[in-house]
């Protein structure tokens, strides 16, 4: 079983990756706006935003601010870390679908937001992440 150090390391990596990718995404969208092109945040990016926020708010924050040894919320960082990992994995597949690199190669013309395959992958990822969160919450025995 992972300890608080492992959980905070995993959550920090996810949050760091999320912030870096969002920085590049915002730069790209600002550049698109300067060229009078459509500016949007792809639906896939919301998975990354969610993974980043969950890692910070539900993993790192409780680990550094609450005595989890005798707490009813001791399982939350484990569940949140697992769910964030699922969201990050889903982000990779979903952003590839957004750019038609994974699915939709036969589609042509301007991209939609979301692309059909991207929408399916985002919804599937959220469902799996919620299921993983619940499963870990029910089954984990904290080693904090």
N, CA, C and O of each residue as an XYZ file, in Angstrom:
576
protein
N       0.838     -1.180      0.000
C       0.000      0.000      0.000
C       0.882      1.242      0.000
O       1.901      1.297      0.689
N       0.487      2.203     -0.757
C       1.236      3.461     -0.863
C       1.131      4.258      0.432
O       0.111      4.233      1.121
N       2.211      4.963      0.741
C       2.183      5.839      1.906
C       1.956      7.275      1.445
O       1.814      7.532      0.250
N       1.923      8.202      2.388
C       1.638      9.598      2.044
C       2.710     10.189      1.135
O       2.407     11.043      0.301
N       3.960      9.748      1.283
C       5.023     10.240      0.406
C       4.807      9.834     -1.042
O       5.003     10.635     -1.955
N       4.403      8.592     -1.246
C       4.129      8.110     -2.603
C       2.931      8.832     -3.199
O       2.965      9.253     -4.355
N       1.873      8.976     -2.412
C       0.680      9.677     -2.898
C       1.005     11.111     -3.296
O       0.576     11.581     -4.350
N       1.767     11.809     -2.448
C       2.089     13.204     -2.763
C       3.005     13.300     -3.973
O       2.915     14.263     -4.735
N       3.883     12.326     -4.164
C       4.749     12.324     -5.347
C       3.929     12.140     -6.618
O       4.089     12.890     -7.581
N       3.054     11.146     -6.616
C       2.212     10.897     -7.796
C       1.328     12.106     -8.084
O       1.222     12.539     -9.232
N       0.700     12.648     -7.056
C      -0.177     13.810     -7.242
C       0.605     15.021     -7.740
O       0.103     15.786     -8.564
N       1.815     15.199     -7.255
C       2.645     16.328     -7.698
C       3.043     16.184     -9.155
O       3.067     17.167     -9.895
N       3.354     14.969     -9.571
C       3.703     14.735    -10.979
C       2.501     15.032    -11.868
O       2.636     15.701    -12.893
N       1.326     14.537    -11.482
C       0.114     14.792    -12.268
C      -0.186     16.288    -12.317
O      -0.483     16.828    -13.383
N      -0.110     16.953    -11.174
C      -0.397     18.392    -11.134
C       0.632     19.174    -11.944
O       0.269     20.101    -12.668
N       1.903     18.817    -11.832
C       2.945     19.506    -12.596
C       2.761     19.330    -14.092
O       2.893     20.286    -14.856
N       2.457     18.104    -14.512
C       2.200     17.851    -15.926
C       0.985     18.642    -16.389
O       1.000     19.245    -17.462
N      -0.062     18.638    -15.580
C      -1.288     19.346    -15.945
C      -1.071     20.834    -16.108
O      -1.539     21.427    -17.080
N      -0.370     21.444    -15.173
C      -0.110     22.884    -15.251
C       0.741     23.207    -16.475
O       0.470     24.179    -17.180
N       1.769     22.399    -16.729
C       2.635     22.645    -17.893
C       1.853     22.524    -19.201
O       1.985     23.373    -20.083
N       1.042     21.477    -19.328
C       0.269     21.291    -20.555
C      -0.762     22.400    -20.729
O      -0.976     22.873    -21.845
N      -1.390     22.813    -19.662
C      -2.378     23.891    -19.764
C      -1.719     25.210    -20.138
O      -2.307     26.015    -20.861
N      -0.515     25.435    -19.658
C       0.231     26.633    -20.040
C       0.458     26.652    -21.556
O       0.235     27.672    -22.209
N       0.902     25.520    -22.107
C       1.117     25.445    -23.555
C      -0.196     25.573    -24.319
O      -0.238     26.199    -25.378
N      -1.265     24.986    -23.791
C      -2.575     25.073    -24.455
C      -3.058     26.519    -24.490
O      -3.549     26.984    -25.518
N      -2.924     27.231    -23.377
C      -3.360     28.629    -23.328
C      -2.541     29.472    -24.288
O      -3.085     30.339    -24.972
N      -1.231     29.226    -24.345
C      -0.386     29.947    -25.307
C      -0.876     29.715    -26.727
O      -0.980     30.654    -27.515
N      -1.177     28.465    -27.051
C      -1.640     28.129    -28.399
C      -2.955     28.832    -28.710
O      -3.128     29.385    -29.796
N      -3.873     28.809    -27.764
C      -5.175     29.423    -28.003
C      -5.063     30.943    -28.123
O      -5.778     31.548    -28.921
N      -4.184     31.564    -27.350
C      -3.960     33.007    -27.492
C      -3.406     33.328    -28.874
O      -3.792     34.320    -29.492
N      -2.499     32.483    -29.351
C      -1.938     32.669    -30.695
C      -3.030     32.516    -31.757
O      -3.066     33.267    -32.731
N      -3.916     31.541    -31.561
C      -5.028     31.344    -32.501
C      -5.941     32.567    -32.488
O      -6.413     32.996    -33.541
N      -6.193     33.126    -31.317
C      -7.035     34.309    -31.201
C      -6.443     35.508    -31.909
O      -7.171     36.301    -32.505
N      -5.116     35.648    -31.850
C      -4.447     36.752    -32.543
C      -4.602     36.638    -34.053
O      -4.556     37.641    -34.765
N      -4.786     35.407    -34.545
C      -4.970     35.181    -35.984
C      -6.451     35.142    -36.358
O      -6.807     34.716    -37.457
N      -7.309     35.584    -35.445
C      -8.761     35.607    -35.644
C      -9.340     34.233    -35.968
O     -10.304     34.118    -36.725
N      -8.745     33.199    -35.390
C      -9.278     31.850    -35.547
C     -10.104     31.508    -34.310
O     -10.002     32.171    -33.278
N     -10.911     30.480    -34.428
C     -11.754     30.055    -33.322
C     -10.889     29.635    -32.139
O      -9.938     28.867    -32.284
N     -11.236     30.150    -30.978
C     -10.504     29.819    -29.754
C     -11.422     28.985    -28.866
O     -12.567     29.363    -28.615
N     -10.913     27.850    -28.394
C     -11.673     27.012    -27.489
C     -10.737     26.153    -26.665
O      -9.564     25.981    -26.997
N     -11.265     25.632    -25.612
C     -10.537     24.635    -24.836
C     -11.150     23.293    -25.214
O     -12.331     23.061    -24.953
N     -10.367     22.404    -25.824
C     -10.920     21.101    -26.195
C     -11.500     20.380    -24.981
O     -11.008     20.523    -23.862
N     -12.534     19.620    -25.220
C     -13.177     18.896    -24.129
C     -12.179     17.981    -23.420
O     -12.280     17.768    -22.212
N     -11.224     17.445    -24.163
C     -10.200     16.585    -23.561
C      -9.410     17.320    -22.491
O      -9.012     16.719    -21.493
N      -9.180     18.608    -22.687
C      -8.406     19.378    -21.707
C      -9.101     19.464    -20.357
O      -8.440     19.656    -19.336
N     -10.421     19.326    -20.333
C     -11.130     19.362    -19.057
C     -10.771     18.154    -18.199
O     -10.834     18.223    -16.972
N     -10.392     17.044    -18.841
C      -9.901     15.898    -18.075
C      -8.609     16.262    -17.357
O      -8.406     15.905    -16.196
N      -7.744     16.973    -18.059
C      -6.471     17.398    -17.478
C      -6.686     18.422    -16.368
O      -6.027     18.373    -15.330
N      -7.604     19.340    -16.593
C      -7.923     20.331    -15.561
C      -8.464     19.622    -14.315
O      -8.072     19.945    -13.194
N      -9.356     18.664    -14.515
C      -9.921     17.920    -13.384
C      -8.844     17.124    -12.653
O      -8.802     17.124    -11.423
N      -7.972     16.444    -13.401
C      -6.899     15.659    -12.775
C      -5.980     16.549    -11.956
O      -5.560     16.177    -10.860
N      -5.670     17.722    -12.487
C      -4.792     18.662    -11.784
C      -5.442     19.155    -10.497
O      -4.818     19.136     -9.435
N      -6.684     19.593    -10.589
C      -7.381     20.106     -9.405
C      -7.601     19.024     -8.351
O      -7.438     19.274     -7.156
N      -7.966     17.837     -8.788
C      -8.168     16.731     -7.846
C      -6.861     16.389     -7.139
O      -6.847     16.152     -5.931
N      -5.764     16.363     -7.895
C      -4.461     16.057     -7.298
C      -4.077     17.074     -6.235
O      -3.538     16.717     -5.187
N      -4.354     18.331     -6.509
C      -3.981     19.382     -5.559
C      -4.941     19.428     -4.372
O      -4.510     19.454     -3.220
N      -6.248     19.440     -4.660
C      -7.247     19.669     -3.613
C      -7.573     18.412     -2.796
O      -7.797     18.508     -1.589
N      -7.602     17.250     -3.428
C      -8.024     16.040     -2.715
C      -6.885     15.095     -2.342
O      -7.096     14.133     -1.604
N      -5.673     15.363     -2.847
C      -4.530     14.533     -2.453
C      -3.538     15.358     -1.637
O      -3.325     15.088     -0.455
N      -2.938     16.355     -2.265
C      -1.873     17.109     -1.596
C      -2.406     17.906     -0.406
O      -1.828     17.847      0.680
N      -3.485     18.640     -0.592
C      -4.019     19.474      0.496
C      -4.359     18.666      1.755
O      -3.926     19.049      2.842
N      -5.112     17.569      1.654
C      -5.380     16.792      2.873
C      -4.115     16.203      3.507
O      -4.004     16.130      4.730
N      -3.163     15.786      2.664
C      -1.943     15.191      3.212
C      -1.122     16.185      4.023
O      -0.459     15.807      4.989
N      -1.165     17.448      3.631
C      -0.347     18.445      4.337
C      -1.125     19.234      5.387
O      -0.524     19.979      6.161
N      -2.445     19.086      5.429
C      -3.209     19.941      6.342
C      -4.072     19.207      7.362
O      -4.595     19.830      8.286
N      -4.229     17.907      7.211
C      -5.109     17.154      8.106
C      -4.328     15.981      8.698
O      -3.548     15.334      7.999
N      -4.537     15.711      9.972
C      -3.969     14.513     10.585
C      -4.852     13.337     10.172
O      -5.915     13.110     10.749
N      -4.399     12.602      9.173
C      -5.222     11.552      8.581
C      -5.178     10.236      9.357
O      -5.902      9.301      9.015
N      -4.357     10.148     10.376
C      -4.250      8.878     11.118
C      -5.563      8.489     11.781
O      -5.914      7.310     11.816
N      -6.269      9.443     12.291
C      -7.536      9.163     12.977
C      -8.703      9.861     12.289
O      -9.663     10.272     12.942
N      -8.617      9.990     10.991
C      -9.609     10.779     10.271
C     -10.480      9.897      9.386
O     -10.025      8.894      8.835
N     -11.726     10.288      9.267
C     -12.653      9.580      8.382
C     -12.319      9.820      6.915
O     -12.762      9.067      6.048
N     -11.549     10.855      6.632
C     -11.219     11.173      5.239
C      -9.866     10.605      4.816
O      -9.337     10.999      3.776
N      -9.305      9.702      5.588
C      -7.984      9.146      5.291
C      -7.938      8.410      3.956
O      -6.872      8.301      3.350
N      -9.074      7.908      3.492
C      -9.115      7.163      2.234
C      -9.192      8.073      1.011
O      -8.885      7.643     -0.101
N      -9.595      9.316      1.207
C      -9.812     10.223      0.079
C      -8.551     10.453     -0.756
O      -8.644     10.396     -1.982
N      -7.379     10.710     -0.168
C      -6.194     10.905     -1.011
C      -5.871      9.697     -1.897
O      -5.429      9.864     -3.033
N      -6.091      8.484     -1.382
C      -5.865      7.286     -2.188
C      -6.824      7.244     -3.375
O      -6.418      7.018     -4.515
N      -8.092      7.465     -3.084
C      -9.117      7.436     -4.128
C      -8.889      8.526     -5.162
O      -9.004      8.287     -6.365
N      -8.566      9.718     -4.691
C      -8.354     10.848     -5.597
C      -7.120     10.643     -6.463
O      -7.124     10.994     -7.643
N      -6.075     10.085     -5.890
C      -4.855      9.833     -6.662
C      -5.130      8.814     -7.772
O      -4.671      8.983     -8.902
N      -5.872      7.768     -7.449
C      -6.227      6.765     -8.451
C      -7.102      7.371     -9.547
O      -6.874      7.126    -10.731
N      -8.096      8.158     -9.156
C      -8.986      8.787    -10.136
C      -8.224      9.774    -11.020
O      -8.469      9.842    -12.224
N      -7.312     10.530    -10.438
C      -6.505     11.476    -11.223
C      -5.651     10.752    -12.251
O      -5.468     11.238    -13.367
N      -5.133      9.598    -11.876
C      -4.331      8.805    -12.815
C      -5.178      8.348    -13.999
O      -4.722      8.368    -15.142
N      -6.408      7.939    -13.718
C      -7.325      7.538    -14.791
C      -7.636      8.731    -15.693
O      -7.632      8.599    -16.917
N      -7.903      9.887    -15.099
C      -8.203     11.090    -15.889
C      -7.027     11.475    -16.781
O      -7.223     11.879    -17.927
N      -5.819     11.353    -16.265
C      -4.636     11.682    -17.063
C      -4.476     10.713    -18.229
O      -4.174     11.133    -19.346
N      -4.674      9.425    -17.980
C      -4.595      8.439    -19.060
C      -5.672      8.710    -20.112
O      -5.409      8.628    -21.312
N      -6.870      9.030    -19.662
C      -7.950      9.352    -20.589
C      -7.680     10.613    -21.379
O      -8.079     10.722    -22.538
N      -7.001     11.572    -20.756
C      -6.632     12.811    -21.456
C      -5.769     12.505    -22.673
O      -5.996     13.049    -23.754
N      -4.788     11.641    -22.498
C      -3.873     11.327    -23.600
C      -4.652     10.783    -24.792
O      -4.456     11.232    -25.922
N      -5.527      9.826    -24.547
C      -6.312      9.249    -25.643
C      -7.295     10.264    -26.221
O      -7.480     10.328    -27.436
N      -7.917     11.049    -25.361
C      -8.928     12.014    -25.809
C      -8.332     13.140    -26.639
O      -8.940     13.564    -27.623
N      -7.158     13.634    -26.267
C      -6.557     14.725    -27.045
C      -6.083     14.199    -28.400
O      -6.119     14.925    -29.394
N      -5.643     12.948    -28.443
C      -5.297     12.346    -29.736
C      -6.540     12.220    -30.611
O      -6.468     12.422    -31.823
N      -7.673     11.888    -30.008
C      -8.929     11.825    -30.760
C      -9.365     13.217    -31.202
O      -9.916     13.372    -32.292
N      -9.125     14.233    -30.371
C      -9.485     15.607    -30.736
C      -8.774     16.032    -32.018
O      -9.367     16.680    -32.880
N      -7.512     15.664    -32.136
C      -6.736     16.037    -33.326
C      -6.833     14.998    -34.438
O      -6.106     15.071    -35.429
N      -7.737     14.026    -34.268
C      -7.992     12.983    -35.261
C      -6.763     12.123    -35.532
O      -6.613     11.580    -36.627
N      -5.904     12.000    -34.562
C      -4.715     11.165    -34.711
C      -4.982      9.729    -34.279
O      -4.301      8.808    -34.729
N      -5.959      9.536    -33.417
C      -6.276      8.203    -32.922
C      -7.502      7.637    -33.624
O      -7.470      6.512    -34.124
N      -8.555      8.394    -33.662
C      -9.787      8.012    -34.358
C     -10.178      9.183    -35.250
O      -9.763     10.316    -35.009
N     -10.957      8.919    -36.255
C     -11.467     10.001    -37.080
C     -10.555     10.434    -38.206
O     -10.714     11.530    -38.744
N      -9.596      9.589    -38.575
C      -8.693      9.964    -39.676
C      -9.456     10.168    -40.986
O      -8.998     10.893    -41.868
N     -10.608      9.532    -41.106
C     -11.387      9.664    -42.336
C     -12.234     10.926    -42.345
O     -12.780     11.305    -43.381
N     -12.343     11.578    -41.190
C     -13.096     12.838    -41.131
C     -12.260     13.936    -41.763
O     -11.031     13.919    -41.689
N     -12.932     14.883    -42.382
C     -12.211     16.013    -42.973
C     -12.931     17.303    -42.597
O     -14.019     17.288    -42.019
N     -12.302     18.400    -42.936
C     -12.900     19.689    -42.618
C     -12.493     20.156    -41.241
O     -11.685     19.519    -40.565
N     -13.061     21.274    -40.832
C     -12.712     21.826    -39.515
C     -13.098     20.860    -38.394
O     -14.069     20.110    -38.500
N     -12.325     20.900    -37.337
C     -12.611     20.049    -36.178
C     -13.791     20.604    -35.392
O     -14.024     21.812    -35.346
N     -14.525     19.686    -34.777
C     -15.592     20.059    -33.853
C     -15.027     20.022    -32.439
O     -14.005     19.388    -32.176
N     -15.703     20.704    -31.550
C     -15.330     20.619    -30.143
C     -16.554     20.204    -29.351
O     -17.414     21.035    -29.057
N     -16.644     18.939    -29.004
C     -15.636     17.894    -29.161
C     -15.815     17.126    -30.465
O     -16.886     17.134    -31.071
N     -14.751     16.472    -30.873
C     -14.845     15.511    -31.968
C     -15.659     14.322    -31.451
O     -15.649     14.054    -30.250
N     -16.366     13.603    -32.334
C     -17.210     12.494    -31.854
C     -16.450     11.462    -31.009
O     -16.926     11.065    -29.946
N     -15.290     11.035    -31.469
C     -14.508     10.049    -30.703
C     -13.999     10.652    -29.400
O     -13.919      9.966    -28.382
N     -13.657     11.930    -29.435
C     -13.198     12.618    -28.226
C     -14.301     12.618    -27.172
O     -14.041     12.355    -25.997
N     -15.526     12.912    -27.588
C     -16.658     12.941    -26.654
C     -16.839     11.581    -25.981
O     -17.007     11.498    -24.764
N     -16.803     10.523    -26.781
C     -16.969      9.175    -26.233
C     -15.861      8.866    -25.231
O     -16.127      8.345    -24.147
N     -14.621      9.185    -25.591
C     -13.493      8.905    -24.703
C     -13.550      9.731    -23.417
O     -13.218      9.224    -22.345
N     -13.963     10.981    -23.511
C     -14.068     11.829    -22.316
C     -15.133     11.275    -21.370
O     -14.891     11.148    -20.170
N     -16.293     10.949    -21.897
C     -17.370     10.408    -21.054
C     -16.940      9.079    -20.435
O     -17.146      8.851    -19.243
N     -16.348      8.209    -21.237
C     -15.880      6.915    -20.742
C     -14.830      7.100    -19.645
O     -14.854      6.399    -18.634
N     -13.918      8.037    -19.849
C     -12.879      8.311    -18.855
C     -13.479      8.792    -17.542
O     -13.073      8.341    -16.471
N     -14.438      9.701    -17.616
C     -15.072     10.218    -16.397
C     -15.800      9.096    -15.655
O     -15.712      9.003    -14.431
N     -16.507      8.255    -16.381
C     -17.224      7.137    -15.752
C     -16.235      6.197    -15.064
O     -16.456      5.780    -13.927
N     -15.150      5.866    -15.755
C     -14.146      4.973    -15.166
C     -13.488      5.627    -13.952
O     -13.269      4.967    -12.937
N     -13.172      6.918    -14.050
C     -12.530      7.619    -12.930
C     -13.435      7.638    -11.701
O     -12.962      7.433    -10.583
N     -14.721      7.880    -11.896
C     -15.668      7.873    -10.770
C     -15.758      6.466    -10.169
O     -15.787      6.310     -8.949
N     -15.803      5.450    -11.026
C     -15.866      4.065    -10.542
C     -14.603      3.695     -9.763
O     -14.680      3.048     -8.719
N     -13.450      4.104    -10.271
C     -12.187      3.825     -9.580
C     -12.145      4.557     -8.243
O     -11.736      3.985     -7.233
N     -12.568      5.822     -8.234
C     -12.612      6.581     -6.980
C     -13.449      5.833     -5.943
O     -13.021      5.649     -4.803
N     -14.639      5.405     -6.347
C     -15.542      4.709     -5.420
C     -14.959      3.368     -4.976
O     -15.022      3.024     -3.796
N     -14.394      2.615     -5.914
C     -13.838      1.303     -5.581
C     -12.682      1.420     -4.591
O     -12.596      0.649     -3.634
N     -11.800      2.378     -4.823
C     -10.671      2.564     -3.908
C     -11.174      3.058     -2.554
O     -10.689      2.618     -1.512
N     -12.130      3.959     -2.568
C     -12.689      4.483     -1.318
C     -13.271      3.356     -0.458
O     -13.150      3.371      0.767
N     -13.894      2.393     -1.107
C     -14.528      1.287     -0.392
C     -13.503      0.257      0.093
O     -13.655     -0.302      1.179
N     -12.468      0.006     -0.703
C     -11.586     -1.129     -0.423
C     -10.245     -0.804      0.222
O      -9.635     -1.694      0.816
N      -9.766      0.416      0.132
C      -8.402      0.715      0.588
C      -8.301      0.703      2.113
O      -9.240      1.053      2.828
N      -7.141      0.292      2.572
C      -6.793      0.387      3.995
C      -5.602      1.322      4.086
O      -4.480      0.921      3.779
N      -5.823      2.550      4.499
C      -4.759      3.564      4.492
C      -3.522      3.150      5.288
O      -3.609      2.543      6.356
N      -2.364      3.507      4.719
C      -1.078      3.248      5.381
C      -0.440      4.547      5.826
O       0.773      4.612      6.024
N      -1.250      5.582      5.985
C      -0.738      6.911      6.323
C      -0.287      6.938      7.695
O       0.180      7.972      8.171
